[in-house]
Amino acid sequence: MDQDFDEFAFETRAIRAGIERSDQGEHAEAIYATSSFVFASAAEAAARFAGEQPGNIYSRFTNPTVRMFERRLAALEGGAACVATSSGMSAILAVCMALLRQGDQVVAARGLFGTTTSLLSQYLTRFGVAVRFVPATDYAAWQQAIDSGPTRLLIIETPTNPLSEVLDIRRLADLAHAAGARLVVDNCFCTPALQRPLALGADLIVHSATKYLDGQGRCLGGAVVGDAETVGKEVFGFLRTAGPTLSPFNAWVFLKGLETLSLRMRAHSEHAMALARWLQEQPGVSRVHYPGLPDHPQHALAAAQQSAFGGMVSFELAGGKAAAWRLIDATRLISITANLGDTKSTITHPATTTHGRLGAEDRAAAGITDGLLRLSVGLEAVDDLIRDLARGLD
């Protein structure tokens, strides 16, 4: 289906954009479970490999089901191109490997997801790329870091994981562009249903499709969205060569997930707001991190650049690690797992799981305290979730 969907609403694009029907006329998107594709002639094969003729070659980098997911996500984010990958981390790696070289500098928010921080600081630096971390919302520190070297990429999450700090995308895009750099935004927490960073000046978006894009914790996958040159050629070139490839089946699952993305994100946001307000009233809770709360430091910014506040809530217990583990172990409904973005609510202790590989000093700098818990609020009845959390708080 080659129809241009720019004129349609988000919900329509999430269901209809990107569909390619075969000559069988299937209504639902097909799963093309094949490793390779047959050419009509030697000349056609040569033309496709040379890039002179469009068409499928090999499922490492050309597959119709994967392409449908890429086109649909690009339509939702407002990008010209999308490259799907095997995981969210491979999406971030693909951006770095495609766009950086020895001597370049990356400036990243200190509040990044723990594994992203490890990728940048422990592995990217081995190849002669300098990495500087700055406090997420200290824009003077961003400017100082950018000026300290040949900065090529700024990498942020907004809201951050797990403290839900909200970064000013337009302001950071302006800082990046003034220095000849690109701004990369991890849009995992909000998804395009709640936030569209490209419209705010960002250059690239990365996703862990494993999270809200799927929405039911079924498959691993990732994606990079941006312009036709950077993503469609440079990032795609890395994928074609290195092969962090999304499987056709996983792409099909994500296509189905996108169909309900808008509905789910609104419901996640409503449930998270209710739980955040309830947590604020509990005597054992010393602090609640949720952008929808009026006392959140970036509440006004979140309200301006997001259409809702998302499904992630983190909160701190006065009793530290012992109290946090006691609450986790007392739950009977909420799943104890590090995944997020699921219809099932999940809870984790970042200091000993998602950010456990960071040193104590790095965790402290990122605000990851021993009493911090991260809650991915699902779609169960809010009253049931409150009763489950109350069991541990009591």
C-alpha positions as CSV (number, residue, x, y, z in Angstrom):
1,M,0.0,0.0,0.0
2,D,1.7,3.2,-1.2
3,Q,-0.9,5.6,0.1
4,D,0.5,8.7,1.9
5,F,-0.8,8.7,5.4
6,D,0.3,12.2,6.4
7,E,-3.3,13.5,6.2
8,F,-4.6,10.9,8.7
9,A,-4.7,10.9,12.5
10,F,-2.2,9.1,14.6
11,E,-4.6,6.3,15.5
12,T,-5.3,5.6,11.8
13,R,-1.6,5.6,10.8
14,A,-0.9,3.2,13.7
15,I,-3.4,0.7,12.1
16,R,-3.0,1.3,8.3
17,A,0.4,2.8,7.5
18,G,3.0,0.7,5.9
19,I,0.9,-2.3,4.7
20,E,2.2,-4.2,1.8
21,R,-0.3,-6.8,0.5
22,S,0.8,-9.7,-1.7
23,D,-1.1,-11.0,-4.7
24,Q,-3.0,-13.2,-2.2
25,G,-4.9,-10.1,-1.0
26,E,-4.4,-10.8,2.7
27,H,-6.1,-8.3,5.1
28,A,-3.7,-8.8,8.1
29,E,0.0,-8.2,7.5
30,A,1.8,-11.3,6.4
31,I,4.8,-12.8,8.0
32,Y,7.5,-13.4,5.4
33,A,9.4,-16.2,7.1
34,T,12.2,-16.6,4.6
35,S,16.0,-16.0,4.6
36,S,16.3,-15.1,1.0
37,F,14.3,-14.1,-2.1
38,V,14.3,-15.4,-5.7
39,F,15.3,-13.3,-8.7
40,A,13.7,-13.5,-12.1
41,S,17.1,-13.4,-13.8
42,A,20.8,-12.9,-13.3
43,A,20.4,-9.3,-14.5
44,E,17.7,-8.7,-11.8
45,A,19.9,-10.1,-9.1
46,A,22.8,-7.9,-10.2
47,A,20.6,-4.8,-10.3
48,R,19.3,-5.4,-6.8
49,F,22.7,-6.0,-5.3
50,A,24.0,-2.9,-7.0
51,G,21.2,-0.8,-5.6
52,E,20.0,0.0,-9.1
53,Q,16.6,-1.7,-8.6
54,P,14.5,-1.8,-5.5
55,G,13.4,-5.1,-4.1
56,N,14.2,-7.9,-1.6
57,I,17.5,-9.6,-1.5
58,Y,18.2,-11.2,1.9
59,S,16.3,-11.0,5.2
60,R,19.3,-9.7,7.1
61,F,18.5,-6.3,5.6
62,T,15.4,-6.6,3.3
63,N,12.2,-8.3,4.5
64,P,8.7,-7.2,3.7
65,T,7.3,-7.8,7.3
66,V,10.2,-5.8,8.8
67,R,9.7,-3.1,6.2
68,M,6.1,-2.7,7.1
69,F,7.0,-2.2,10.7
70,E,9.7,0.3,9.8
71,R,7.3,2.3,7.6
72,R,4.6,2.4,10.2
73,L,6.9,3.5,13.0
74,A,8.4,6.2,10.7
75,A,4.9,7.4,9.9
76,L,4.1,7.7,13.6
77,E,7.3,9.5,14.6
78,G,7.2,11.8,11.5
79,G,10.5,10.5,10.1
80,A,11.5,9.8,6.5
81,A,13.2,6.5,7.3
82,C,13.4,3.8,9.9
83,V,15.8,0.9,10.4
84,A,14.5,-1.9,12.7
85,T,17.1,-3.8,14.8
86,S,17.2,-6.9,17.0
87,S,17.0,-5.0,20.3
88,G,16.9,-1.5,21.7
89,M,20.6,-1.7,22.6
90,S,21.5,-2.8,19.1
91,A,19.6,0.3,17.9
92,I,21.8,2.6,20.0
93,L,24.9,0.6,18.9
94,A,23.9,1.0,15.3
95,V,23.7,4.8,15.6
96,C,27.1,5.0,17.3
97,M,28.9,2.7,14.9
98,A,27.4,4.3,11.8
99,L,28.0,7.9,12.8
100,L,31.1,8.0,15.0
101,R,34.8,7.6,14.3
102,Q,38.0,7.8,16.3
103,G,38.5,11.3,17.9
104,D,34.8,12.1,18.0
105,Q,33.1,13.0,21.3
106,V,29.7,12.0,22.6
107,V,27.9,14.0,25.3
108,A,25.3,12.0,27.1
109,A,22.9,12.6,30.0
110,R,24.0,11.1,33.3
111,G,20.5,9.7,33.8
112,L,20.7,7.3,30.9
113,F,19.6,3.6,31.3
114,G,22.4,1.7,33.0
115,T,23.2,-0.6,30.0
116,T,23.4,2.4,27.6
117,T,25.8,4.1,30.0
118,S,27.9,0.9,30.1
119,L,27.9,0.7,26.3
120,L,29.2,4.2,26.0
121,S,31.7,4.3,28.8
122,Q,33.1,0.7,28.7
123,Y,33.0,-0.2,25.0
124,L,32.7,2.9,22.8
125,T,35.7,4.5,24.4
126,R,37.9,1.5,23.4
127,F,37.6,2.7,19.8
128,G,38.9,6.2,20.5
129,V,35.6,7.9,21.0
130,A,35.4,10.3,24.0
131,V,32.3,10.2,26.2
132,R,31.3,12.8,28.6
133,F,28.3,12.5,31.0
134,V,26.6,15.6,32.3
135,P,23.6,16.2,34.7
136,A,20.5,15.7,32.6
137,T,18.9,19.1,33.2
138,D,22.1,21.3,33.7
139,Y,22.2,23.0,30.3
140,A,25.3,25.0,31.2
141,A,27.0,21.7,31.8
142,W,25.8,20.5,28.4
143,Q,27.2,23.6,26.7
144,Q,30.6,23.2,28.5
145,A,30.9,19.6,27.6
146,I,30.0,20.2,23.9
147,D,32.7,22.9,23.7
148,S,35.3,20.6,25.2
149,G,35.8,18.6,22.0
150,P,34.6,17.7,18.5
151,T,31.1,16.7,19.6
152,R,29.2,14.6,17.1
153,L,26.3,13.2,19.1
154,L,24.2,14.3,22.1
155,I,22.3,11.3,23.6
156,I,19.4,11.6,25.9
157,E,16.3,9.9,27.2
158,T,13.3,11.9,28.2
159,P,11.8,11.1,30.6
160,T,14.9,9.4,32.0
161,N,15.1,5.9,33.4
162,P,14.3,5.5,36.2
163,L,14.0,9.0,37.8
164,S,11.7,10.5,35.1
165,E,13.7,13.7,34.6
166,V,12.3,15.6,31.6
167,L,14.8,17.2,29.3
168,D,14.1,20.1,27.0
169,I,14.4,18.6,23.5
170,R,14.2,21.8,21.6
171,R,16.9,23.5,23.7
172,L,19.3,20.6,23.4
173,A,18.6,20.3,19.7
174,D,19.6,24.0,19.3
175,L,22.8,23.3,21.3
176,A,23.7,20.3,19.2
177,H,23.1,22.0,15.9
178,A,25.1,25.1,16.8
179,A,28.1,22.7,17.3
180,G,27.4,20.7,14.2
181,A,26.3,17.7,16.2
182,R,23.1,15.6,16.1
183,L,20.7,15.0,19.0
184,V,19.6,11.4,19.6
185,V,16.5,10.9,21.7
186,D,15.5,7.6,23.3
187,N,11.7,7.8,23.1
188,C,11.0,4.5,24.8
189,F,9.0,5.9,27.8
190,C,6.7,8.1,25.9
191,T,6.5,6.6,22.4
192,P,5.2,8.7,19.5
193,A,1.8,8.4,21.0
194,L,2.8,10.9,23.7
195,Q,5.9,12.7,22.4
196,R,7.4,13.3,18.9
197,P,11.0,14.5,19.3
198,L,11.7,15.0,15.6
199,A,9.0,17.8,15.6
200,L,10.9,19.4,18.4
201,G,14.2,19.5,16.6
202,A,15.8,16.1,17.4
203,D,17.7,14.4,14.6
204,L,17.4,10.7,15.5
205,I,15.0,8.6,17.6
206,V,15.9,5.2,19.1
207,H,13.4,2.7,20.5
208,S,13.4,-0.4,22.4
209,A,10.4,-1.9,20.6
210,T,10.5,-4.5,23.3
211,K,8.7,-2.1,25.6
212,Y,5.6,-0.1,24.9
213,L,5.6,-0.6,21.1
214,D,5.0,-4.3,21.7
215,G,3.1,-3.6,24.9
216,Q,2.8,-7.2,26.1
217,G,6.4,-8.3,26.8
218,R,6.5,-10.9,24.0
219,C,9.5,-10.0,21.8
220,L,12.8,-8.2,21.6
221,G,13.4,-5.5,19.0
222,G,14.6,-2.0,18.4
223,A,14.4,0.8,15.8
224,V,16.1,4.0,14.7
225,V,14.0,6.7,13.1
226,G,15.2,9.9,11.3
227,D,16.0,11.3,7.9
228,A,16.6,9.4,4.7
229,E,20.3,10.1,4.4
230,T,21.4,9.4,8.0
231,V,19.1,6.6,8.8
232,G,18.1,5.3,5.4
233,K,21.7,5.1,4.2
234,E,24.3,5.3,7.0
235,V,22.5,3.4,9.8
236,F,21.0,1.0,7.2
237,G,24.5,0.4,5.9
238,F,25.7,-0.7,9.3
239,L,22.7,-3.0,9.7
240,R,23.3,-4.5,6.3
241,T,27.0,-5.2,7.1
242,A,26.9,-6.1,10.8
243,G,23.5,-7.8,10.9
244,P,21.7,-6.8,14.2
245,T,18.6,-7.8,12.4
246,L,14.9,-7.9,13.5
247,S,13.2,-11.1,12.8
248,P,10.0,-11.1,10.6
249,F,7.9,-12.7,13.4
250,N,9.0,-10.0,15.9
251,A,8.3,-7.3,13.4
252,W,4.8,-8.7,12.9
253,V,4.2,-8.7,16.7
254,F,5.2,-5.1,16.9
255,L,2.9,-4.2,14.0
256,K,0.1,-5.6,16.0
257,G,1.3,-3.7,19.1
258,L,1.3,-0.4,17.2
259,E,-2.4,-0.8,16.4
260,T,-3.3,-0.3,20.1
261,L,-0.4,2.0,21.1
262,S,-2.5,5.2,21.5
263,L,-5.2,3.5,23.6
264,R,-2.7,1.7,25.8
265,M,-0.5,4.8,26.4
266,R,-3.5,6.9,27.5
267,A,-4.6,4.1,29.9
268,H,-1.0,3.6,31.2
269,S,-0.8,7.3,31.9
270,E,-4.1,7.5,33.7
271,H,-3.2,4.5,36.0
272,A,0.3,5.9,36.7
273,M,-1.1,9.2,37.7
274,A,-3.5,7.6,40.1
275,L,-0.8,5.5,41.7
276,A,1.7,8.4,41.9
277,R,-0.9,10.4,43.8
278,W,-1.6,7.6,46.2
279,L,2.1,6.9,46.8
280,Q,2.6,10.6,47.7
281,E,0.3,10.0,50.7
282,Q,2.0,7.0,52.1
283,P,4.1,7.6,55.2
284,G,6.9,5.2,54.2
285,V,7.5,6.9,50.9
286,S,10.0,9.8,51.0
287,R,9.7,10.9,47.4
288,V,7.7,10.1,44.2
289,H,9.2,10.7,40.7
290,Y,6.5,11.2,38.1
291,P,6.3,14.1,35.6
292,G,2.5,14.4,36.0
293,L,2.7,15.5,39.6
294,P,2.6,19.3,40.0
295,D,5.7,19.3,42.3
296,H,7.9,17.5,39.7
297,P,10.7,19.9,38.8
298,Q,10.0,19.6,35.1
299,H,6.2,19.3,35.3
300,A,5.6,22.4,33.1
301,L,8.1,21.2,30.5
302,A,6.5,17.7,30.4
303,A,3.1,19.2,29.9
304,A,4.4,21.3,27.0
305,Q,6.3,18.6,25.0
306,Q,4.2,15.6,25.9
307,S,0.5,14.9,25.4
308,A,0.4,12.8,28.6
309,F,2.8,11.8,31.3
310,G,3.4,8.0,30.6
311,G,3.2,4.9,32.6
312,M,6.5,4.9,34.6
313,V,6.6,5.8,38.3
314,S,9.6,5.6,40.6
315,F,9.5,6.2,44.3
316,E,11.9,6.2,47.2
317,L,11.5,4.5,50.6
318,A,12.9,6.0,53.7
319,G,14.1,2.6,54.8
320,G,16.6,2.1,52.0
321,K,17.4,-1.2,50.4
322,A,15.8,-3.3,53.2
323,A,12.5,-1.6,52.9
324,A,12.6,-1.7,49.1
325,W,13.3,-5.4,49.0
326,R,10.6,-6.0,51.6
327,L,8.0,-4.2,49.5
328,I,9.0,-6.1,46.4
329,D,8.9,-9.5,48.1
330,A,5.5,-8.7,49.6
331,T,3.8,-8.2,46.3
332,R,1.6,-10.9,45.0
333,L,0.2,-9.4,41.8
334,I,2.9,-7.1,40.4
335,S,5.6,-9.0,38.5
336,I,9.2,-8.8,39.8
337,T,11.0,-8.2,36.5
338,A,13.2,-5.6,34.9
339,N,11.2,-5.3,31.7
340,L,8.7,-2.4,31.3
341,G,6.0,-1.2,29.1
342,D,3.9,-4.3,29.6
343,T,0.1,-4.6,30.2
344,K,1.2,-6.4,33.3
345,S,2.6,-4.1,36.0
346,T,6.3,-4.7,36.9
347,I,8.5,-3.6,39.7
348,T,12.3,-3.6,40.1
349,H,15.1,-2.3,42.4
350,P,17.4,-0.3,40.0
351,A,20.4,-0.2,42.3
352,T,20.8,-4.0,42.2
353,T,19.3,-4.8,38.8
354,T,19.2,-2.4,35.8
355,H,21.9,-0.1,37.2
356,G,23.7,-2.7,39.3
357,R,26.7,-2.8,36.9
358,L,27.5,0.8,37.6
359,G,29.8,1.7,40.5
360,A,28.4,3.1,43.7
361,E,29.8,6.6,42.8
362,D,28.1,6.5,39.3
363,R,24.8,5.4,40.8
364,A,25.0,8.2,43.4
365,A,25.7,10.7,40.6
366,A,22.7,9.4,38.7
367,G,20.4,9.7,41.7
368,I,20.0,5.9,42.0
369,T,19.5,5.4,45.8
370,D,19.2,2.1,47.6
371,G,15.6,2.9,48.5
372,L,14.5,3.6,44.9
373,L,11.9,1.4,43.2
374,R,10.8,1.6,39.6
375,L,7.2,0.7,38.8
376,S,6.0,0.2,35.3
377,V,2.3,0.7,35.7
378,G,0.2,-1.8,33.7
379,L,-3.4,-2.0,32.7
380,E,-4.8,-3.9,35.7
381,A,-7.4,-2.3,37.9
382,V,-5.7,0.5,39.9
383,D,-7.4,-0.5,43.2
384,D,-5.8,-4.0,42.8
385,L,-2.4,-2.5,42.3
386,I,-2.8,-0.2,45.3
387,R,-3.7,-3.2,47.5
388,D,-0.6,-5.0,46.3
389,L,1.8,-2.2,47.0
390,A,0.1,-1.4,50.4
391,R,0.9,-5.0,51.5
392,G,4.6,-4.1,51.3
393,L,4.3,-0.6,52.7
394,D,2.4,-1.9,55.7
